[in-house]
């Protein structure tokens, strides 16, 4: 995992600018793809803090939480993300969250 060059690239982005929403999002997404749910959650939580309108970040955070076994956290996050996506008209993230909700028993 740590060998993935994307991790180092995105880590440098977030260290150079801790307010870099895209850097945190990309780092979290990469960690999620690699199955490092703990690191993914940290980066994606930061993304949501920096950009609470980023509905895709809520979805990915909920996936990471589910992967880490934090089902209650995933449910809370996906509900928040669903509300954000609905309010913004983000159809694809909303559709993905509906599917995720079903896997979480909602």
PyMOL commands that set and color helices and strands:
alter all, ss='L'
color gray80, all
select helices_A, chain A and resi 5-16+21-34+37-50+55-67+71-88+91-103
alter helices_A, ss='H'
color red, helices_A
deselect
rebuild
show_as cartoon
